[in-house]
Amino acid sequence: MAGTKDILLGNIRSGAALSTGQQVKLALMLSYPAILAQLSSVMMQYIDTSMVGHLGPAAGASIGLVSTCLWLMGGFGMAASTGFSVQVAHRIGANDFHGAREVLRQALVCVLGFSAFVALLGVAVSHQLPAWLGGGEDISADAAKYFLIMSLFLPFMILDWMCAAMLQASGNMKVPSLLSIVMCALDVIFNYLFIYVLDMGVVGAALGSGVAEVITGIAMFSFLVFGSKEMKLTHERGSFRPTRKVVDKALNIGGPMAFQNLLMRGGYIAATIIVAPLGIIAIAANSFAITAESLCYMPGAGIADAATTLVGQSLGARRKQLATRFACITTCMAMGIMGFLAILMYIFAPQMMGLLSPDAEVIGLGARVLRIEAFAEMGYAAAMVIYGCCVGAGDTKWPSVMNFGSMWIIRIIPAIFITRIYGLVGFWVCMAVELSFRGLFFLIRLYRGTWLKNVQDI
């Protein structure tokens, strides 16, 4: 399989023809390792959440309260990483492997320096954050400790993501996926050790996840720098000094993504503030339902990673039509898979929630909102994968505007009023409607081809 994948990727770079069957095969070969990694991540979240959930609703609510802020911080690191990894994909598509490694060196300096700054910012606000988010005294102390510890581990998390993005840009989906699975296994082991054996509760959950990230981040970095055929930096001298050309392009690609992250994750934080007054049961049900829903959307996220690589390398080889075909293939794949999983989620929603919490009220409320969300999964699939295609094309400005407008205008503003009347159910109705519209917006952009307007064909 690896040999076939390398041959097909080589055909993209060389300008050789690929039949429709070969395009589908290559999309599947790049997608399935990423899907397996995402599914293993889902299982990790299930097990972790179940461990914490069995400590009681308050423990789950304390983590759920600050998790959106951790997503915000991590999103900045992912935006910075993508600004460089897309350039790597374009250079590899053009058979410029030396140039790809030049970008990698500069990315190591810029992204790691930026991640350290974000981590220090998280540490500085950790004590006050739960109160800012509307958390009660019964959960604020644990929430602050969890956020502090996870902030300290953030540079290793971003190192892991950046190295994985670089390997994926080179066409290597297998190693990042395998190491992600290893990280999930380590996370479960360390969480069990710290939460139960050492009886550290919520603090133990943070330490377990952090230690797993450290080990995986170092392993991912080691393979990228010393073991990757395309990207290893050994036996080749080069400067780590950032150049204006590379950094400016990284800012042009990653800047809109970072701004989108601020506004989108800000929307998630606003959602936390909207849900927090509903009480511990609603906070816990919301947090656990998000974890349960990830069973549906994580495969789409894996396909989106593959789509970014395929589009990026195709456009690096100046093959616009091929990039368009890969975008259509991966979008259809994701919508089909997530549509099927949405049916299963609707049927088994109570059982999925029951794995995460023993509390009957949490299970009942969580199952109701999961069944509402099931109707939005195909739209969510389209939005995720087409956005991944846009990233591969370096088209991040207008897709970021679309994501922001959809999140705030269709979801958050109506939810402020609807949640007061219908509680958590009302909030998830707003979310389902918004994700469906967002998918429609991205399908229109794909159909019109505006995401490729600044790309020259061969």
C-alpha positions as CSV (number, residue, x, y, z in Angstrom):
1,M,0.0,0.0,0.0
2,A,2.8,2.4,0.9
3,G,4.5,1.8,-2.4
4,T,1.3,2.4,-4.4
5,K,0.6,5.6,-2.4
6,D,4.1,6.9,-3.2
7,I,3.7,6.1,-6.9
8,L,0.4,7.9,-7.1
9,L,1.7,11.0,-5.2
10,G,4.7,10.9,-7.6
11,N,2.2,11.0,-10.5
12,I,0.7,14.2,-9.1
13,R,4.1,15.9,-9.0
14,S,5.3,14.6,-12.4
15,G,2.1,15.6,-14.2
16,A,1.2,12.0,-15.1
17,A,-2.5,11.2,-15.6
18,L,-4.6,9.7,-12.8
19,S,-7.8,7.9,-13.5
20,T,-10.9,8.5,-11.4
21,G,-10.3,5.1,-9.7
22,Q,-6.7,6.1,-8.9
23,Q,-7.8,9.4,-7.5
24,V,-10.4,7.7,-5.2
25,K,-7.8,5.1,-4.2
26,L,-5.3,7.8,-3.3
27,A,-7.9,9.8,-1.4
28,L,-8.8,6.6,0.6
29,M,-5.2,5.7,1.2
30,L,-4.4,9.1,2.7
31,S,-7.7,9.3,4.6
32,Y,-7.9,6.0,6.3
33,P,-4.8,6.5,8.6
34,A,-6.0,9.9,9.5
35,I,-9.5,8.5,10.2
36,L,-8.1,5.8,12.4
37,A,-6.1,8.4,14.3
38,Q,-9.1,10.5,14.8
39,L,-11.2,7.5,15.9
40,S,-8.5,6.6,18.4
41,S,-8.6,10.1,19.6
42,V,-12.4,9.8,20.1
43,M,-11.9,6.6,22.1
44,M,-9.4,8.4,24.2
45,Q,-11.9,11.2,24.8
46,Y,-14.6,8.7,25.7
47,I,-12.4,6.9,28.2
48,D,-11.0,10.1,29.7
49,T,-14.5,11.7,30.0
50,S,-15.9,8.5,31.4
51,M,-13.1,8.4,34.0
52,V,-13.8,12.0,35.0
53,G,-17.6,11.6,34.7
54,H,-17.6,8.9,37.2
55,L,-16.1,11.3,39.7
56,G,-19.4,13.2,39.5
57,P,-21.1,15.9,37.5
58,A,-19.0,18.6,39.1
59,A,-15.7,17.1,37.9
60,G,-17.0,16.9,34.4
61,A,-18.4,20.4,34.5
62,S,-15.1,21.9,35.8
63,I,-13.2,20.5,32.7
64,G,-16.1,21.4,30.4
65,L,-16.0,25.0,31.7
66,V,-12.5,25.8,30.5
67,S,-12.1,23.3,27.6
68,T,-13.2,25.9,25.1
69,C,-10.5,28.3,26.2
70,L,-7.9,25.5,25.7
71,W,-9.3,25.0,22.2
72,L,-8.8,28.7,21.6
73,M,-5.2,28.5,22.6
74,G,-4.5,25.4,20.6
75,G,-6.2,26.9,17.6
76,F,-3.7,29.7,17.4
77,G,-0.9,27.1,17.4
78,M,-2.7,25.1,14.6
79,A,-3.1,28.3,12.5
80,A,0.6,29.1,12.9
81,S,1.6,25.5,11.9
82,T,-0.7,25.5,8.9
83,G,0.8,28.7,7.6
84,F,4.1,26.8,7.1
85,S,2.8,23.3,6.4
86,V,0.8,24.5,3.3
87,Q,4.0,26.0,1.9
88,V,5.7,22.6,2.5
89,A,2.9,20.8,0.5
90,H,3.2,23.3,-2.4
91,R,7.0,22.9,-2.5
92,I,6.8,19.1,-2.4
93,G,4.1,19.2,-5.2
94,A,6.7,21.2,-7.2
95,N,9.4,18.6,-6.4
96,D,11.3,21.2,-4.3
97,F,12.2,19.1,-1.3
98,H,15.1,21.3,-0.3
99,G,12.8,24.3,-0.2
100,A,10.3,22.3,1.9
101,R,13.0,21.6,4.5
102,E,13.9,25.3,4.5
103,V,10.3,26.1,5.4
104,L,10.4,23.4,8.1
105,R,13.5,24.9,9.8
106,Q,11.9,28.3,10.0
107,A,8.6,26.8,11.2
108,L,10.4,25.2,14.2
109,V,11.7,28.6,15.3
110,C,8.5,30.6,14.7
111,V,5.8,28.1,15.9
112,L,7.6,26.9,19.0
113,G,8.4,30.5,20.0
114,F,4.8,31.5,19.5
115,S,3.5,28.5,21.4
116,A,5.6,29.4,24.4
117,F,4.1,32.9,24.5
118,V,0.6,31.5,24.3
119,A,1.3,29.0,27.1
120,L,2.6,31.8,29.4
121,L,-0.5,33.8,28.7
122,G,-2.7,30.8,29.7
123,V,-0.7,30.4,32.9
124,A,-1.2,34.1,33.7
125,V,-5.0,34.0,33.4
126,S,-5.6,30.5,34.8
127,H,-6.7,31.6,38.3
128,Q,-9.3,34.2,37.2
129,L,-10.6,32.4,34.1
130,P,-13.4,30.2,35.7
131,A,-15.0,33.2,37.3
132,W,-14.9,35.1,34.0
133,L,-16.7,32.2,32.4
134,G,-19.5,32.2,35.0
135,G,-18.4,29.1,36.9
136,G,-19.7,28.6,40.4
137,E,-17.5,28.2,43.5
138,D,-18.1,24.4,43.4
139,I,-16.2,23.9,40.2
140,S,-13.9,27.0,39.8
141,A,-11.0,25.7,41.9
142,D,-10.6,22.4,39.9
143,A,-11.2,24.2,36.6
144,A,-8.4,26.7,37.3
145,K,-6.0,23.9,38.2
146,Y,-6.9,21.9,35.1
147,F,-6.4,25.0,32.8
148,L,-3.1,25.9,34.5
149,I,-1.6,22.4,34.0
150,M,-2.8,22.1,30.4
151,S,-1.4,25.5,29.6
152,L,2.1,24.4,30.8
153,F,1.9,21.4,28.4
154,L,0.7,23.4,25.5
155,P,4.1,23.8,23.7
156,F,4.4,20.1,23.5
157,M,0.9,19.7,22.1
158,I,1.6,22.3,19.4
159,L,4.9,20.7,18.6
160,D,3.0,17.4,18.1
161,W,0.5,19.1,15.8
162,M,3.1,21.0,13.8
163,C,5.2,17.9,13.1
164,A,2.2,15.9,12.2
165,A,1.1,18.6,9.8
166,M,4.5,18.7,8.2
167,L,4.5,14.9,7.7
168,Q,1.0,14.9,6.3
169,A,2.0,17.7,3.9
170,S,4.7,15.4,2.6
171,G,2.2,12.7,2.0
172,N,3.1,10.6,5.1
173,M,-0.3,10.0,6.9
174,K,0.7,6.7,8.5
175,V,3.3,7.9,11.1
176,P,1.3,10.7,12.5
177,S,-1.7,8.4,12.7
178,L,0.2,5.6,14.5
179,L,1.7,8.1,16.9
180,S,-1.7,9.6,17.6
181,I,-3.0,6.1,18.4
182,V,0.0,5.6,20.8
183,M,-0.7,8.9,22.4
184,C,-4.3,7.9,23.0
185,A,-3.1,4.7,24.7
186,L,-0.6,6.5,26.8
187,D,-3.3,9.1,27.8
188,V,-5.6,6.4,29.0
189,I,-2.8,4.7,31.0
190,F,-1.6,7.9,32.6
191,N,-5.1,9.2,33.3
192,Y,-5.9,5.9,35.1
193,L,-2.7,6.2,37.1
194,F,-3.1,9.8,38.1
195,I,-6.9,9.9,38.5
196,Y,-7.5,6.6,40.3
197,V,-4.3,5.1,41.5
198,L,-2.8,8.3,42.9
199,D,-6.3,9.7,43.6
200,M,-5.7,13.1,42.0
201,G,-9.1,13.7,40.4
202,V,-9.4,16.5,37.9
203,V,-5.7,17.4,38.4
204,G,-4.8,13.9,37.5
205,A,-6.7,14.1,34.2
206,A,-4.6,17.1,33.2
207,L,-1.3,15.5,34.2
208,G,-2.2,12.3,32.4
209,S,-3.0,14.1,29.1
210,G,0.0,16.4,29.4
211,V,2.5,13.6,30.0
212,A,1.1,11.7,27.0
213,E,1.5,14.8,24.8
214,V,5.1,15.3,25.9
215,I,6.1,11.7,24.9
216,T,4.2,11.9,21.6
217,G,5.4,15.3,20.7
218,I,9.1,14.3,21.2
219,A,8.5,11.1,19.2
220,M,6.8,13.0,16.3
221,F,9.6,15.6,16.2
222,S,12.3,12.9,16.3
223,F,10.8,11.1,13.3
224,L,10.2,14.3,11.3
225,V,13.8,15.6,11.8
226,F,15.7,12.3,11.7
227,G,13.5,9.7,10.0
228,S,11.3,11.2,7.3
229,K,12.6,10.5,3.8
230,E,11.3,13.8,2.5
231,M,11.7,16.1,5.5
232,K,14.6,14.9,7.6
233,L,17.2,17.6,8.4
234,T,20.2,15.4,8.9
235,H,23.1,15.4,6.4
236,E,22.0,18.8,5.1
237,R,23.1,22.2,6.4
238,G,20.6,25.1,6.5
239,S,19.7,28.2,8.3
240,F,17.0,28.3,11.0
241,R,16.7,32.0,10.7
242,P,13.2,33.1,9.5
243,T,13.1,34.9,6.2
244,R,10.6,37.6,5.3
245,K,9.3,35.7,2.2
246,V,8.4,32.6,4.1
247,V,7.1,34.3,7.2
248,D,5.0,36.7,5.2
249,K,3.4,33.9,3.3
250,A,2.8,32.0,6.5
251,L,1.0,35.1,7.9
252,N,-1.1,35.4,4.8
253,I,-2.2,31.8,5.1
254,G,-2.3,31.4,8.9
255,G,-3.3,35.0,9.8
256,P,-6.9,34.7,8.6
257,M,-7.0,31.3,10.3
258,A,-5.8,32.8,13.6
259,F,-8.4,35.5,13.3
260,Q,-11.0,33.0,12.6
261,N,-9.8,30.9,15.5
262,L,-10.2,34.0,17.8
263,L,-13.7,34.6,16.6
264,M,-14.8,31.0,16.3
265,R,-13.3,29.8,19.5
266,G,-14.6,33.0,21.0
267,G,-18.0,31.8,19.9
268,Y,-17.4,28.5,21.8
269,I,-16.4,30.5,24.9
270,A,-19.6,32.6,24.5
271,A,-21.5,29.3,24.3
272,T,-19.9,28.3,27.6
273,I,-21.0,31.5,29.1
274,I,-24.6,31.0,27.7
275,V,-24.7,27.4,29.1
276,A,-23.0,28.0,32.5
277,P,-26.1,29.6,34.2
278,L,-28.1,26.5,33.3
279,G,-26.4,24.6,36.1
280,I,-24.0,21.7,36.6
281,I,-26.2,19.1,34.9
282,A,-26.5,21.3,31.8
283,I,-22.7,22.0,31.7
284,A,-21.9,18.4,32.2
285,A,-24.4,17.2,29.6
286,N,-23.2,19.8,27.1
287,S,-19.5,18.8,27.6
288,F,-20.2,15.0,27.5
289,A,-22.5,15.4,24.4
290,I,-19.7,17.2,22.6
291,T,-17.4,14.3,23.3
292,A,-20.0,11.8,22.2
293,E,-20.7,13.8,19.0
294,S,-17.0,13.6,18.1
295,L,-17.6,10.0,17.1
296,C,-19.4,11.4,14.1
297,Y,-17.2,14.3,13.1
298,M,-13.7,13.0,13.8
299,P,-13.7,10.9,10.6
300,G,-14.6,14.0,8.7
301,A,-11.6,15.8,10.3
302,G,-9.3,13.0,9.2
303,I,-10.6,13.2,5.6
304,A,-10.1,17.0,5.7
305,D,-6.4,16.5,6.6
306,A,-6.1,14.2,3.6
307,A,-7.9,16.8,1.4
308,T,-5.5,19.5,2.4
309,T,-2.5,17.4,1.4
310,L,-4.0,16.3,-1.9
311,V,-5.1,19.8,-2.9
312,G,-1.9,21.4,-1.7
313,Q,0.4,19.0,-3.7
314,S,-1.9,19.1,-6.8
315,L,-1.7,22.9,-6.8
316,G,2.0,22.9,-6.1
317,A,2.3,20.8,-9.3
318,R,0.0,23.4,-11.1
319,R,-2.8,20.9,-11.6
320,K,-6.0,22.9,-10.8
321,Q,-8.4,20.4,-12.3
322,L,-6.9,17.6,-10.3
323,A,-7.2,19.6,-7.1
324,T,-10.9,20.2,-7.9
325,R,-11.6,16.5,-8.4
326,F,-9.8,15.6,-5.2
327,A,-12.0,18.2,-3.4
328,C,-15.2,16.7,-4.8
329,I,-14.1,13.1,-4.0
330,T,-13.1,13.8,-0.4
331,T,-16.2,15.9,0.3
332,C,-18.5,13.1,-0.9
333,M,-16.6,10.6,1.2
334,A,-16.9,12.6,4.4
335,M,-20.6,13.4,3.8
336,G,-21.4,9.7,3.3
337,I,-19.4,8.4,6.3
338,M,-20.7,11.1,8.7
339,G,-24.2,10.7,7.4
340,F,-24.1,7.0,8.2
341,L,-22.6,7.6,11.7
342,A,-25.3,10.3,12.4
343,I,-27.9,7.6,11.9
344,L,-26.2,5.4,14.5
345,M,-25.8,8.4,16.8
346,Y,-29.5,9.1,16.7
347,I,-30.4,5.5,17.5
348,F,-27.8,4.9,20.2
349,A,-27.7,8.4,21.8
350,P,-28.7,7.2,25.3
351,Q,-26.1,4.4,25.3
352,M,-23.4,6.7,24.1
353,M,-24.1,9.1,27.0
354,G,-24.4,6.2,29.4
355,L,-20.7,5.4,28.7
356,L,-19.7,8.9,29.8
357,S,-21.8,9.5,32.9
358,P,-23.8,7.4,35.4
359,D,-26.1,10.3,36.2
360,A,-29.6,9.8,34.8
361,E,-30.3,13.5,34.3
362,V,-27.0,14.0,32.4
363,I,-27.7,11.0,30.2
364,G,-31.3,12.0,29.4
365,L,-30.4,15.6,28.5
366,G,-27.3,14.6,26.6
367,A,-29.2,12.1,24.5
368,R,-31.8,14.7,23.5
369,V,-29.3,17.1,22.2
370,L,-27.3,14.4,20.4
371,R,-30.4,13.4,18.4
372,I,-30.9,17.1,17.4
373,E,-27.3,17.3,16.2
374,A,-27.5,14.2,14.1
375,F,-29.5,16.1,11.5
376,A,-26.5,18.5,11.0
377,E,-23.7,16.1,10.5
378,M,-23.7,15.9,6.7
379,G,-23.5,19.7,6.6
380,Y,-20.7,19.7,9.1
381,A,-18.9,17.2,7.0
382,A,-19.1,19.4,3.9
383,A,-17.9,22.5,5.8
384,M,-14.9,20.7,7.4
385,V,-13.6,19.0,4.2
386,I,-14.1,22.0,1.9
387,Y,-12.4,24.2,4.4
388,G,-9.5,21.8,4.4
389,C,-9.4,22.0,0.6
390,C,-9.4,25.8,0.8
391,V,-6.5,25.7,3.3
392,G,-4.6,23.4,0.8
393,A,-5.1,26.1,-1.8
394,G,-4.0,28.9,0.5
395,D,-7.5,30.3,0.4
396,T,-8.2,31.1,4.0
397,K,-9.5,34.7,4.1
398,W,-13.1,34.3,2.8
399,P,-13.6,30.8,4.3
400,S,-12.6,32.3,7.7
401,V,-15.2,35.1,7.2
402,M,-17.8,32.5,6.3
403,N,-17.1,30.4,9.4
404,F,-17.2,33.5,11.6
405,G,-20.4,34.9,10.2
406,S,-22.1,31.5,10.4
407,M,-21.0,30.9,14.0
408,W,-22.0,34.3,15.4
409,I,-24.9,35.4,13.3
410,I,-26.7,32.0,12.9
411,R,-25.7,30.3,16.2
412,I,-24.5,32.5,19.0
413,I,-26.8,35.6,18.7
414,P,-30.1,33.5,18.4
415,A,-28.9,31.2,21.2
416,I,-28.6,34.0,23.7
417,F,-32.4,34.4,23.5
418,I,-33.5,30.8,22.7
419,T,-31.5,29.2,25.4
420,R,-33.3,31.3,28.0
421,I,-36.6,29.7,27.0
422,Y,-35.6,26.2,26.0
423,G,-32.4,25.6,27.9
424,L,-29.6,23.4,26.6
425,V,-32.0,21.9,24.0
426,G,-32.5,25.4,22.5
427,F,-28.8,26.0,22.3
428,W,-28.2,22.7,20.4
429,V,-31.0,23.5,18.0
430,C,-29.2,26.7,17.1
431,M,-26.0,24.8,16.6
432,A,-27.6,22.2,14.3
433,V,-29.2,24.9,12.2
434,E,-25.9,26.8,11.9
435,L,-23.8,23.8,10.9
436,S,-26.3,22.9,8.2
437,F,-26.1,26.4,6.8
438,R,-22.3,26.5,7.0
439,G,-22.1,23.3,5.0
440,L,-24.4,24.8,2.4
441,F,-22.2,27.9,2.2
442,F,-19.1,25.8,1.6
443,L,-20.8,23.6,-1.0
444,I,-21.7,26.8,-2.9
445,R,-18.1,27.9,-2.8
446,L,-16.8,24.6,-4.0
447,Y,-19.4,24.5,-6.9
448,R,-18.5,28.0,-8.0
449,G,-14.7,27.4,-7.9
450,T,-14.0,30.7,-6.2
451,W,-11.6,29.0,-3.8
452,L,-9.2,28.5,-6.8
453,K,-9.5,32.0,-8.3
454,N,-5.9,33.0,-7.4
455,V,-4.3,29.7,-8.5
456,Q,-2.8,29.3,-12.0
457,D,-3.3,26.1,-13.8
458,I,-0.6,24.2,-15.8
